Amino acid sequence: MKGRTVLAAIAVVLVGCSDQDVTAPEPAAEIEPAFTFGHGRAGAVYVMTNDPSENEVLVYERSGDGTLGDPEPYSTGGAGTGAGLGSQGALILSRWGNLLLAVNAGSNELSVFRRGHSGLTLTDRVSSGGEMPISVTSLGPLVYVLNAGGDGNITGFWLTWHGKLYPIPGSARPLSGSGTGPAQIEFAPTGRQLVVTEKNTNLILTYDLRWDGRLTGPTSHPSSGMTPFGFAFAKRDLLVVSEAFGGATDGSATSSYRLTRSGPELLSGSVGTTETAACWAVVTHNGRFAYVTNTGSGTVTGYRIGHDGSLALLDADGETGETGEGSSPIDAAFSRNSQFLYVLTGGNGGVSIFRVRHDGGLAPVADGVNGLPAGAVGIAAS
């Protein structure tokens, strides 16, 4: 479609699908104001319990100084697994910002919540289109979920503004094979491609987005380093990928790529963290800094992102932030302005909080939280 962006085309298709009982999003002028927990409050942090009997999302009120209040639980209506999922993106905010999407890995479902002034409202729960969903991504009215069970696949849905999901017929696409150990799924910011990492094959997969919301692919690309895991996008489709290197002691790294129509082109190859098991990756909103959590070291490694997309360690020893011995940091998320970094620590059932300094350094905020179940996964922040 010449002269149109893919996203515009998706919106046109969504409107044209009314005979399939799919509702198009309302105009932006009617959008509900951004969610807060009351006058003067800064936002919220969300963590998923992944409980095998009743999966829940815990909502923590976030104050202006980054500290968190007591959690408020909301049932997803589905079940978790009670154990780590080995993935990034199990709980995300939609690109619109008014919806929260959560995987139910134990019941093979995807749940959607609408965010409001009084908290969360469960708006839908649907089959994920496969077994053991572990990661989800959204692009306007388009959602894709990564299913890790069985042979694994990715499956697409239309998402309405009010939080209803409608499966896209024929959208399911395979991974590179069976037993691939997928870790994350996410749309590129331009909306032209979707990316999946596979830990067991050391591959980065790309899928091309069609005008009707379906995908072509996958196309397989070798990762610069072993065990590509979490990733995040910076500006101009710059892709930053963590590499766990099979958990080798002090052997993990991070690479950056420019995502082109033909796939990822390597910019910085395997820049070492000097730490163990770099797994989850995040990038600040301005695209200047990237961080990976080192599950085996209890640390966070920060990188400065150059104008050319290259990566350079912020700290020679790779320890930009510390979450503590045995804390096993996993998923991480920034507040909406990247002022605070929240790190889920699976080893001690907590959330560590850091203030992000102008130079990219991380200053710990004393009042973190604890008491999360051992299998908690996924974190999102507003």
C-alpha positions in Angstrom: 0.0 0.0 0.0 1.9 3.0 -1.3 1.7 6.2 0.8 0.2 4.5 3.9 1.9 3.2 7.0 1.3 -0.4 8.1 -0.4 0.9 11.2 -2.9 3.0 9.2 -3.6 0.0 7.0 -4.3 -2.1 10.1 -6.8 0.5 11.4 -8.6 0.5 8.0 -8.8 -3.3 8.1 -10.2 -3.3 11.6 -13.0 -0.9 10.6 -13.7 -3.1 7.6 -14.1 -6.3 9.8 -17.3 -5.2 11.4 -19.1 -8.1 9.8 -16.8 -10.3 12.0 -18.1 -8.5 15.2 -14.8 -6.6 15.6 -15.1 -3.0 16.9 -12.7 -0.2 15.8 -11.1 2.0 18.4 -12.8 5.4 19.2 -11.2 8.6 18.1 -8.4 10.0 20.2 -10.6 12.9 21.4 -12.8 10.5 23.4 -9.9 8.8 25.1 -10.1 8.5 28.9 -7.4 10.4 30.8 -4.2 8.5 31.8 -4.7 6.3 34.7 -3.6 7.5 38.2 -4.4 6.3 41.7 -5.7 9.7 42.8 -4.8 13.3 42.8 -1.1 14.0 42.7 0.0 10.4 42.5 2.6 9.4 39.9 1.3 6.1 38.6 1.5 2.4 39.4 3.7 -0.8 39.1 2.2 -4.1 38.1 3.5 -7.6 38.9 2.0 -11.0 38.0 1.9 -13.7 40.7 1.8 -16.6 38.1 -0.1 -18.6 40.8 -1.2 -22.0 39.5 -4.5 -22.0 41.3 -5.5 -18.3 40.6 -3.2 -16.0 38.7 -3.3 -12.4 39.8 -1.9 -9.0 38.9 -0.7 -7.1 41.9 -1.1 -3.3 41.6 1.3 -1.1 43.6 0.5 2.6 43.8 3.6 4.5 42.8 4.4 7.9 44.5 6.4 10.7 43.1 9.6 9.6 44.8 9.4 6.2 43.2 8.3 4.3 46.4 5.5 1.8 46.2 2.4 1.3 48.4 0.7 -1.9 49.4 -0.4 -4.2 46.6 -4.0 -4.6 45.4 -4.7 -8.0 43.8 -6.8 -8.5 40.7 -7.6 -12.0 39.4 -6.8 -12.7 35.7 -9.4 -15.4 35.7 -6.8 -17.9 34.6 -3.9 -20.0 36.0 -0.2 -19.5 36.1 2.5 -22.2 36.4 4.0 -21.3 39.9 7.5 -21.3 38.4 9.6 -19.0 36.3 8.7 -18.8 32.6 12.1 -17.9 31.2 10.7 -15.1 29.2 10.3 -11.3 29.0 7.0 -9.6 28.3 4.6 -11.8 30.3 2.8 -8.7 31.5 2.7 -5.5 29.4 0.8 -2.2 29.0 -0.7 -1.8 25.5 0.7 0.9 23.2 -2.4 2.9 23.9 -1.6 2.8 27.6 -5.2 2.2 28.8 -5.0 -1.6 28.8 -2.9 -4.3 30.6 -2.3 -7.7 29.0 -1.3 -10.7 31.0 -0.4 -14.3 30.0 -1.9 -17.3 31.9 0.8 -19.9 31.1 -1.0 -22.6 33.2 -4.3 -22.4 31.4 -3.2 -21.3 27.9 -5.0 -18.0 28.0 -4.5 -14.3 27.6 -6.2 -11.8 29.9 -6.9 -8.1 29.3 -7.6 -5.4 32.0 -8.8 -1.9 31.5 -7.1 0.6 33.7 -9.2 3.2 35.4 -9.1 5.6 38.3 -10.3 3.0 40.8 -7.9 0.2 39.6 -8.2 -2.6 37.1 -11.3 -4.2 35.4 -11.0 -7.6 33.7 -12.4 -7.1 30.2 -11.6 -10.3 28.4 -9.9 -13.7 28.7 -9.3 -15.8 25.6 -7.4 -18.9 24.4 -3.8 -17.9 23.5 -4.0 -20.1 20.3 -1.3 -22.5 21.6 0.2 -24.0 24.7 2.0 -22.1 27.6 1.9 -18.5 26.5 4.9 -16.7 27.9 5.2 -13.3 26.2 2.8 -10.8 24.5 3.2 -7.6 22.4 0.8 -5.0 21.1 0.9 -2.5 18.2 -2.3 -0.3 18.3 -5.2 -2.7 17.7 -2.9 -5.6 16.9 -1.7 -8.1 19.6 0.5 -11.2 19.2 1.3 -13.8 21.8 4.2 -16.2 22.0 3.3 -19.8 22.9 6.2 -21.9 24.2 4.5 -25.2 24.7 4.4 -28.1 22.2 6.1 -27.1 19.0 5.6 -23.4 19.9 3.9 -20.7 17.8 2.9 -17.1 17.7 -0.8 -16.1 17.3 -2.5 -12.8 16.5 -5.6 -10.9 17.8 -7.4 -7.7 17.1 -7.7 -5.6 20.3 -10.5 -3.1 20.7 -10.1 0.1 22.8 -12.5 -1.3 25.4 -10.3 -4.4 25.9 -11.9 -7.2 23.8 -9.7 -9.6 21.9 -10.7 -11.3 18.6 -8.5 -14.0 17.0 -7.2 -13.2 13.5 -8.0 -16.2 11.3 -4.8 -17.8 9.8 -2.5 -15.7 12.0 -0.7 -18.6 13.7 3.0 -18.8 12.6 5.6 -21.4 13.7 8.9 -20.8 15.4 12.1 -22.0 13.8 11.4 -25.6 15.0 10.5 -27.5 18.1 12.3 -27.2 21.4 13.6 -23.8 20.6 13.2 -22.2 24.0 11.6 -19.0 22.9 12.0 -16.0 25.3 10.3 -12.9 24.0 8.0 -11.4 21.3 7.8 -7.7 20.3 6.8 -5.5 17.5 9.4 -3.1 16.1 8.5 0.6 16.7 8.0 1.2 13.0 5.4 -1.6 12.9 6.9 -3.3 9.9 8.3 -6.4 11.7 7.9 -8.6 14.7 10.9 -10.1 16.5 11.2 -13.3 18.6 14.3 -14.6 20.4 15.1 -18.3 20.8 17.4 -19.3 23.6 18.1 -22.9 22.6 18.9 -22.2 18.9 20.8 -19.0 19.4 18.5 -17.4 16.8 16.7 -14.1 16.4 13.5 -14.6 14.3 11.8 -11.8 12.2 8.3 -11.8 10.8 7.1 -9.3 8.3 3.7 -7.7 9.0 1.1 -7.8 6.3 -1.6 -5.2 5.6 -4.3 -7.6 7.1 -2.6 -8.1 10.4 -1.1 -11.5 9.6 2.6 -12.2 9.3 5.0 -13.8 6.9 8.0 -15.8 8.1 9.8 -16.6 10.2 13.3 -15.7 8.9 16.1 -16.9 11.1 19.2 -14.8 11.9 22.1 -16.0 14.1 22.6 -14.1 17.3 25.9 -12.5 18.0 26.2 -14.4 21.3 24.8 -17.5 22.9 21.4 -17.7 24.5 19.7 -14.5 23.2 17.0 -13.7 25.8 15.3 -10.4 26.4 15.4 -7.4 24.1 14.2 -3.9 23.9 14.0 -1.3 21.1 15.6 2.2 21.1 15.0 4.8 18.5 15.3 4.2 14.7 14.5 0.5 15.2 17.7 -0.1 17.2 17.5 -3.6 18.8 19.3 -4.3 22.1 19.5 -8.0 23.0 20.8 -9.6 26.2 22.8 -12.8 25.9 22.9 -15.2 28.8 25.7 -17.5 27.3 24.1 -20.5 28.9 24.6 -19.1 32.4 28.4 -19.2 32.2 30.0 -17.5 35.2 30.7 -13.8 34.4 30.2 -14.7 30.7 27.1 -12.9 29.7 26.9 -10.0 27.2 24.6 -7.6 25.3 24.5 -6.9 21.5 22.9 -4.1 19.4 21.5 -4.4 15.9 19.9 -2.1 13.4 16.6 -3.8 12.3 16.3 -3.5 8.5 13.8 -5.0 6.1 16.2 -7.9 5.6 16.7 -8.5 9.3 19.0 -7.4 12.1 22.4 -5.9 11.1 25.0 -6.2 13.9 26.3 -2.9 15.3 27.9 -3.9 18.7 28.6 -7.6 19.1 28.5 -9.3 22.5 29.7 -6.4 24.7 30.4 -8.3 28.0 28.6 -7.5 31.3 31.4 -9.2 33.3 28.4 -10.7 35.2 26.4 -14.0 35.0 23.2 -14.7 33.1 22.1 -11.4 31.6 18.5 -12.1 30.7 16.1 -9.2 30.8 16.7 -5.9 28.8 15.2 -2.4 28.9 16.0 0.9 27.2 15.2 4.4 28.5 12.5 6.4 26.7 15.1 8.8 25.2 17.1 5.8 23.8 20.4 6.9 25.5 20.8 4.0 28.0 20.2 0.3 28.1 20.2 -2.0 31.1 20.2 -5.8 31.5 19.5 -7.8 34.7 22.1 -10.4 35.7 20.1 -13.2 37.3 23.2 -15.1 38.4 25.0 -12.1 39.9 22.3 -10.0 41.6 23.3 -7.0 39.6 22.1 -4.7 36.8 24.5 -3.7 34.0 24.1 -0.4 32.2 25.2 0.6 28.8 25.5 4.0 27.0 24.0 3.8 23.5 26.0 5.8 20.9 24.5 7.8 18.0 25.6 5.0 15.8 23.8 2.4 17.9 27.0 1.1 19.6 27.1 -0.1 23.2 29.6 0.9 25.9 29.6 -0.1 29.5 28.6 2.6 32.0 30.7 0.9 34.6 33.9 -1.1 33.9 33.0 -3.8 36.4 29.5 -4.1 34.9 27.7 -3.3 38.2 25.6 -0.3 37.6 23.1 -1.4 40.2 23.0 -4.1 42.8 19.9 -6.1 43.9 21.7 -8.2 46.4 23.2 -11.7 46.7 20.7 -14.4 46.0 18.1 -11.9 44.7 18.1 -13.3 41.2 16.9 -10.2 39.3 14.6 -11.1 36.4 12.1 -8.8 34.7 12.5 -5.0 34.8 10.4 -2.0 33.8 10.7 1.8 33.7 8.2 4.3 35.0 6.6 6.2 32.1 9.3 8.9 32.1 12.2 6.5 32.7 12.9 8.3 36.0 12.7 5.1 38.0 13.7 1.5 37.2 11.8 -1.4 38.9 13.4 -4.8 39.0 11.6 -8.0 40.0 13.9 -10.1 42.1 12.8 -13.7 41.9 15.2 -15.0 44.5 13.7 -13.1 47.4 10.3 -12.3 46.1 10.7 -8.5 45.9 11.0 -5.5 43.7 14.1 -3.3 43.8 13.8 0.4 42.9 16.4 2.6 41.3 16.4 6.3 40.4 17.9 6.8 37.0 20.5 9.6 37.0 21.2 11.9 34.1 24.4 10.1 33.4 22.7 6.7 33.3 23.8 5.7 36.8 21.4 3.9 39.1 20.8 5.2 42.6 18.9 2.7 44.9 15.6 3.9 46.4 15.6 2.5 50.0 12.0 1.4 50.2 11.6 -1.6 47.8 8.9 -4.2 48.3 8.9 -7.9 49.2 6.5 -10.7 49.9 5.9 -11.8 46.3 5.4 -15.5 45.6 8.4 -17.4 44.4 7.0 -17.9 40.9 6.1 -14.3 40.3 6.9 -13.1 36.7 6.4 -10.0 34.6 6.5 -6.4 35.6 5.1 -3.2 34.0 5.0 0.4 35.2 3.3 3.6 34.4 
